[in-house]
Amino acid sequence: ASIRDYYSIMKIELKGENKKKIEVEVKSLNLDDRGEFNDMYSKATFGDLKWSLFAKSVLLATELTEEELNEYTDVDVINIAKECYFVVNKKKLKK
């Protein structure tokens, strides 16, 4: 694997199930990583409905570690992935 330099394009905030507020920074993805993210997210959403694909897409799009992501509920992980989808695909831009 090559070393990649990323920068945060947006901080997202959402209400968690057990945590009052979840704050995550979404990375700027190159085209290959954006494609990989979208493939996983779309498959998880419209295909196999595999929770693990939501988790992997969040790990790709953010700086979160597996341990940090594991602190959130299953629903939180899916919601984080959804918010990442909007940012990665330019549907939400910095204000």
Secondary structure, DSSP 8 states (H G I E B T S, - for coil): -------EEEEEEE--SSSS-EEEEEE---HHHHHHHHHHHHIIIIIS--HHHHHHHHHHHBS--HHHHTTS-HHHHHHHHHHHHHHHTTSS---
